[in-house]
């Protein structure tokens, strides 16, 4: 078994704020159902061929942890890159609403 941990800084106050962004980013990185996702409260449980993990929001950061067995352990670099990319996209600051034009 190989352990994997990915940490990404975020200013998000709650997992509810990040949930749709995490789901969309993981779906983009892992299309076709290779990565199963299940929300358990504020914890996202992940599983796939030879892998089990979770994503949680800790103060100031998103943390992904996984245990990788065969065949996932053979693809550690790819998995690390894809999960890391998804977490970075999800953690990006939300765009502030555009200011209304000032009328004179």
Backbone as JSON Lines, residues from 0, in Angstrom:
{"i":0,"aa":"X","n":[0.83,-1.19,0.0],"ca":[0.0,0.0,0.0],"c":[0.87,1.24,0.0]}
{"i":1,"aa":"X","n":[0.52,2.18,-0.81],"ca":[1.19,3.47,-0.88],"c":[0.22,4.53,-0.37]}
{"i":2,"aa":"X","n":[0.7,5.39,0.5],"ca":[-0.13,6.49,0.99],"c":[0.14,7.74,0.19]}
{"i":3,"aa":"X","n":[-0.9,8.52,0.0],"ca":[-0.82,9.75,-0.77],"c":[-1.54,10.85,0.01]}
{"i":4,"aa":"X","n":[-0.93,12.04,0.09],"ca":[-1.58,13.17,0.73],"c":[-1.33,14.41,-0.13]}
{"i":5,"aa":"X","n":[-2.4,15.15,-0.38],"ca":[-2.33,16.38,-1.18],"c":[-2.99,17.48,-0.37]}
{"i":6,"aa":"X","n":[-2.3,18.61,-0.23],"ca":[-2.84,19.76,0.49],"c":[-2.87,20.97,-0.45]}
{"i":7,"aa":"X","n":[-3.99,21.7,-0.42],"ca":[-4.15,22.88,-1.26],"c":[-4.74,23.99,-0.39]}
{"i":8,"aa":"X","n":[-4.11,25.14,-0.39],"ca":[-4.58,26.29,0.39],"c":[-5.89,26.82,-0.19]}
{"i":9,"aa":"X","n":[-6.81,27.17,0.7],"ca":[-8.08,27.75,0.28],"c":[-8.57,28.76,1.32]}
{"i":10,"aa":"X","n":[-9.32,29.71,0.85],"ca":[-9.93,30.68,1.76],"c":[-11.39,30.36,2.01]}
{"i":11,"aa":"X","n":[-11.85,29.21,1.52],"ca":[-13.25,28.83,1.68],"c":[-13.59,28.64,3.15]}
{"i":12,"aa":"X","n":[-14.78,29.08,3.52],"ca":[-15.22,28.99,4.91],"c":[-15.88,27.65,5.22]}
{"i":13,"aa":"X","n":[-16.43,27.0,4.2],"ca":[-17.14,25.74,4.45],"c":[-17.02,24.82,3.24]}
{"i":14,"aa":"X","n":[-17.22,23.53,3.52],"ca":[-17.2,22.55,2.45],"c":[-18.4,22.73,1.53]}
{"i":15,"aa":"X","n":[-19.51,23.23,2.07],"ca":[-20.69,23.48,1.23],"c":[-20.37,24.45,0.1]}
{"i":16,"aa":"X","n":[-19.51,25.4,0.37],"ca":[-19.08,26.37,-0.64],"c":[-18.26,25.69,-1.74]}
{"i":17,"aa":"X","n":[-17.49,24.68,-1.36],"ca":[-16.59,24.02,-2.3],"c":[-17.18,22.79,-2.98]}
{"i":18,"aa":"X","n":[-18.2,22.21,-2.39],"ca":[-18.73,20.93,-2.85],"c":[-19.02,20.86,-4.35]}
{"i":19,"aa":"X","n":[-19.8,21.79,-4.93],"ca":[-20.07,21.69,-6.37],"c":[-18.81,21.87,-7.22]}
{"i":20,"aa":"X","n":[-17.88,22.67,-6.73],"ca":[-16.64,22.89,-7.48],"c":[-15.75,21.64,-7.45]}
{"i":21,"aa":"X","n":[-15.69,20.99,-6.3],"ca":[-14.91,19.75,-6.19],"c":[-15.52,18.68,-7.09]}
{"i":22,"aa":"X","n":[-16.84,18.51,-7.01],"ca":[-17.51,17.51,-7.85],"c":[-17.24,17.74,-9.33]}
{"i":23,"aa":"X","n":[-17.38,18.98,-9.78],"ca":[-17.17,19.3,-11.2],"c":[-15.72,19.07,-11.61]}
{"i":24,"aa":"X","n":[-14.78,19.47,-10.76],"ca":[-13.36,19.32,-11.1],"c":[-12.96,17.84,-11.14]}
{"i":25,"aa":"X","n":[-13.46,17.04,-10.21],"ca":[-13.14,15.61,-10.22],"c":[-13.79,14.9,-11.41]}
{"i":26,"aa":"X","n":[-15.01,15.31,-11.76],"ca":[-15.68,14.72,-12.93],"c":[-14.88,15.0,-14.2]}
{"i":27,"aa":"X","n":[-14.33,16.2,-14.29],"ca":[-13.53,16.56,-15.46],"c":[-12.24,15.74,-15.53]}
{"i":28,"aa":"X","n":[-11.59,15.55,-14.38],"ca":[-10.32,14.81,-14.35],"c":[-10.51,13.29,-14.47]}
{"i":29,"aa":"X","n":[-11.65,12.79,-13.99],"ca":[-11.92,11.35,-13.99],"c":[-13.27,11.06,-14.63]}
{"i":30,"aa":"X","n":[-13.4,11.3,-15.95],"ca":[-14.68,11.01,-16.61],"c":[-14.91,9.5,-16.71]}
{"i":31,"aa":"X","n":[-16.14,9.13,-16.88],"ca":[-16.45,7.73,-17.14],"c":[-16.57,6.85,-15.91]}
{"i":32,"aa":"X","n":[-16.6,7.43,-14.73],"ca":[-16.85,6.63,-13.54],"c":[-15.67,5.87,-12.96]}
{"i":33,"aa":"X","n":[-14.45,6.17,-13.39],"ca":[-13.28,5.48,-12.83],"c":[-13.08,5.81,-11.35]}
{"i":34,"aa":"X","n":[-13.55,6.97,-10.94],"ca":[-13.43,7.39,-9.55],"c":[-14.83,7.54,-8.98]}
{"i":35,"aa":"X","n":[-15.15,6.72,-8.0],"ca":[-16.46,6.8,-7.35],"c":[-16.38,7.84,-6.24]}
{"i":36,"aa":"X","n":[-17.41,8.69,-6.14],"ca":[-17.45,9.74,-5.13],"c":[-18.73,9.62,-4.32]}
{"i":37,"aa":"X","n":[-18.59,9.79,-2.99],"ca":[-19.77,9.77,-2.12],"c":[-19.54,10.75,-0.98]}
{"i":38,"aa":"X","n":[-20.46,11.68,-0.83],"ca":[-20.38,12.65,0.26],"c":[-20.92,12.03,1.53]}
{"i":39,"aa":"X","n":[-20.17,12.16,2.61],"ca":[-20.58,11.72,3.93],"c":[-20.48,12.95,4.83]}
{"i":40,"aa":"X","n":[-21.55,13.74,4.86],"ca":[-21.49,15.03,5.54],"c":[-20.56,15.96,4.79]}
{"i":41,"aa":"X","n":[-19.54,16.46,5.46],"ca":[-18.56,17.35,4.83],"c":[-17.3,16.62,4.37]}
{"i":42,"aa":"X","n":[-17.35,15.31,4.33],"ca":[-16.21,14.5,3.89],"c":[-16.58,13.83,2.57]}
{"i":43,"aa":"X","n":[-15.72,13.99,1.58],"ca":[-15.92,13.32,0.3],"c":[-15.12,12.03,0.31]}
{"i":44,"aa":"X","n":[-15.81,10.9,0.24],"ca":[-15.17,9.59,0.18],"c":[-14.93,9.25,-1.28]}
{"i":45,"aa":"X","n":[-13.72,8.78,-1.59],"ca":[-13.34,8.42,-2.95],"c":[-12.95,6.96,-3.0]}
{"i":46,"aa":"X","n":[-13.25,6.31,-4.11],"ca":[-12.77,4.94,-4.32],"c":[-12.66,4.67,-5.8]}
{"i":47,"aa":"X","n":[-11.73,3.8,-6.12],"ca":[-11.49,3.39,-7.49],"c":[-10.72,2.09,-7.46]}
{"i":48,"aa":"X","n":[-10.35,1.57,-8.62],"ca":[-9.62,0.31,-8.65],"c":[-8.32,0.37,-7.83]}
{"i":49,"aa":"X","n":[-8.34,-0.27,-6.67],"ca":[-7.14,-0.31,-5.83],"c":[-6.91,0.93,-4.99]}
{"i":50,"aa":"X","n":[-7.88,1.81,-4.89],"ca":[-7.67,3.07,-4.15],"c":[-8.89,3.4,-3.29]}
{"i":51,"aa":"X","n":[-8.61,3.94,-2.1],"ca":[-9.64,4.49,-1.23],"c":[-9.08,5.75,-0.62]}
{"i":52,"aa":"X","n":[-9.9,6.79,-0.56],"ca":[-9.41,8.04,0.0],"c":[-10.53,8.96,0.42]}
{"i":53,"aa":"X","n":[-10.13,10.16,0.83],"ca":[-11.1,11.16,1.26],"c":[-10.54,12.56,1.01]}
{"i":54,"aa":"X","n":[-11.46,13.51,0.95],"ca":[-11.11,14.92,0.85],"c":[-11.88,15.64,1.95]}
{"i":55,"aa":"X","n":[-11.15,16.43,2.75],"ca":[-11.76,17.18,3.84],"c":[-11.26,18.63,3.79]}
{"i":56,"aa":"X","n":[-12.04,19.5,4.41],"ca":[-11.64,20.89,4.57],"c":[-11.13,21.06,5.98]}
{"i":57,"aa":"X","n":[-9.84,21.39,6.09],"ca":[-9.23,21.71,7.37],"c":[-9.01,23.22,7.37]}
{"i":58,"aa":"X","n":[-8.75,23.83,8.51],"ca":[-8.59,25.29,8.52],"c":[-7.59,25.79,7.48]}
{"i":59,"aa":"X","n":[-8.1,26.51,6.49],"ca":[-7.25,27.12,5.47],"c":[-6.75,26.22,4.36]}
{"i":60,"aa":"X","n":[-7.22,24.96,4.33],"ca":[-6.72,24.07,3.28],"c":[-7.66,22.89,3.02]}
{"i":61,"aa":"X","n":[-7.64,22.46,1.77],"ca":[-8.29,21.21,1.38],"c":[-7.24,20.13,1.48]}
{"i":62,"aa":"X","n":[-7.61,18.99,2.06],"ca":[-6.65,17.9,2.24],"c":[-7.25,16.63,1.65]}
{"i":63,"aa":"X","n":[-6.5,16.05,0.72],"ca":[-6.87,14.77,0.14],"c":[-5.91,13.7,0.62]}
{"i":64,"aa":"X","n":[-6.44,12.6,1.09],"ca":[-5.63,11.47,1.55],"c":[-6.12,10.21,0.87]}
{"i":65,"aa":"X","n":[-5.18,9.33,0.51],"ca":[-5.58,8.08,-0.13],"c":[-4.59,6.97,0.19]}
{"i":66,"aa":"X","n":[-5.11,5.76,0.2],"ca":[-4.28,4.56,0.27],"c":[-4.39,3.89,-1.1]}
{"i":67,"aa":"X","n":[-3.25,3.68,-1.72],"ca":[-3.21,3.13,-3.08],"c":[-2.62,1.72,-3.06]}
{"i":68,"aa":"X","n":[-3.39,0.78,-3.54],"ca":[-2.91,-0.58,-3.74],"c":[-2.91,-0.86,-5.23]}
{"i":69,"aa":"X","n":[-2.48,-2.04,-5.66],"ca":[-2.51,-2.35,-7.08],"c":[-3.95,-2.33,-7.6]}
{"i":70,"aa":"X","n":[-4.22,-1.84,-8.77],"ca":[-3.32,-1.26,-9.75],"c":[-3.09,0.23,-9.56]}
{"i":71,"aa":"X","n":[-3.81,0.88,-8.64],"ca":[-3.69,2.33,-8.47],"c":[-2.27,2.75,-8.08]}
{"i":72,"aa":"X","n":[-1.58,1.94,-7.28],"ca":[-0.22,2.31,-6.85],"c":[0.73,2.43,-8.03]}
{"i":73,"aa":"X","n":[0.44,1.74,-9.11],"ca":[1.28,1.82,-10.3],"c":[1.05,3.12,-11.07]}
{"i":74,"aa":"X","n":[-0.05,3.8,-10.74],"ca":[-0.39,5.05,-11.43],"c":[-0.37,6.22,-10.46]}
{"i":75,"aa":"X","n":[0.42,6.12,-9.4],"ca":[0.46,7.14,-8.36],"c":[0.67,8.55,-8.93]}
{"i":76,"aa":"X","n":[1.63,8.72,-9.82],"ca":[1.92,10.04,-10.39],"c":[0.73,10.64,-11.1]}
{"i":77,"aa":"X","n":[0.04,9.84,-11.89],"ca":[-1.13,10.32,-12.63],"c":[-2.25,10.68,-11.66]}
{"i":78,"aa":"X","n":[-2.48,9.81,-10.68],"ca":[-3.54,10.06,-9.69],"c":[-3.23,11.32,-8.9]}
{"i":79,"aa":"X","n":[-1.99,11.47,-8.47],"ca":[-1.59,12.64,-7.7],"c":[-1.78,13.93,-8.52]}
{"i":80,"aa":"X","n":[-1.41,13.87,-9.8],"ca":[-1.56,15.05,-10.67],"c":[-3.03,15.4,-10.86]}
{"i":81,"aa":"X","n":[-3.88,14.41,-11.12],"ca":[-5.29,14.67,-11.4],"c":[-6.04,15.14,-10.15]}
{"i":82,"aa":"X","n":[-5.82,14.5,-9.02],"ca":[-6.48,14.94,-7.78],"c":[-5.98,16.33,-7.4]}
{"i":83,"aa":"X","n":[-4.67,16.53,-7.48],"ca":[-4.1,17.84,-7.16],"c":[-4.65,18.93,-8.03]}
{"i":84,"aa":"X","n":[-4.76,18.67,-9.32],"ca":[-5.32,19.65,-10.25],"c":[-6.77,19.97,-9.9]}
{"i":85,"aa":"X","n":[-7.55,18.94,-9.61],"ca":[-8.96,19.14,-9.26],"c":[-9.09,19.97,-7.99]}
{"i":86,"aa":"X","n":[-8.26,19.68,-6.99],"ca":[-8.34,20.43,-5.74],"c":[-7.9,21.88,-5.93]}
{"i":87,"aa":"X","n":[-6.88,22.11,-6.75],"ca":[-6.45,23.49,-7.01],"c":[-7.54,24.28,-7.72]}
{"i":88,"aa":"X","n":[-8.2,23.67,-8.69],"ca":[-9.29,24.35,-9.4],"c":[-10.44,24.64,-8.43]}
{"i":89,"aa":"X","n":[-10.8,23.68,-7.61],"ca":[-11.9,23.86,-6.67],"c":[-11.59,24.92,-5.62]}
{"i":90,"aa":"X","n":[-10.32,25.05,-5.24],"ca":[-9.92,25.97,-4.18],"c":[-9.69,27.4,-4.66]}
{"i":91,"aa":"X","n":[-9.69,27.61,-5.98],"ca":[-9.48,28.97,-6.49],"c":[-10.53,29.89,-5.91]}
{"i":92,"aa":"X","n":[-10.14,31.12,-5.61],"ca":[-11.12,32.07,-5.04],"c":[-12.3,32.25,-5.99]}
{"i":93,"aa":"X","n":[-13.47,32.33,-5.4],"ca":[-14.67,32.6,-6.2],"c":[-14.6,34.03,-6.72]}
{"i":94,"aa":"X","n":[-14.98,34.21,-7.95],"ca":[-14.95,35.54,-8.54],"c":[-15.97,36.43,-7.83]}
{"i":95,"aa":"X","n":[-15.55,37.62,-7.52],"ca":[-16.46,38.58,-6.9],"c":[-17.48,39.02,-7.94]}
{"i":96,"aa":"X","n":[-18.72,39.26,-7.54],"ca":[-19.71,39.73,-8.51],"c":[-19.27,41.06,-9.1]}
{"i":97,"aa":"X","n":[-19.55,41.22,-10.36],"ca":[-19.18,42.47,-11.03],"c":[-19.94,43.63,-10.4]}
{"i":98,"aa":"X","n":[-19.24,44.7,-10.22],"ca":[-19.87,45.9,-9.64],"c":[-20.83,46.5,-10.66]}
{"i":99,"aa":"X","n":[-21.94,46.96,-10.14],"ca":[-22.94,47.61,-11.02],"c":[-22.36,48.95,-11.48]}
{"i":100,"aa":"X","n":[-22.61,49.31,-12.72],"ca":[-22.13,50.59,-13.2],"c":[-22.77,51.73,-12.42]}
{"i":101,"aa":"X","n":[-22.0,52.74,-12.22],"ca":[-22.5,53.92,-11.5],"c":[-23.15,54.85,-12.49]}
{"i":102,"aa":"X","n":[-24.39,55.14,-12.25],"ca":[-25.08,56.06,-13.16],"c":[-25.1,57.46,-12.54]}
{"i":103,"aa":"X","n":[-24.96,58.41,-13.38],"ca":[-24.92,59.81,-12.91],"c":[-26.21,60.5,-13.14]}
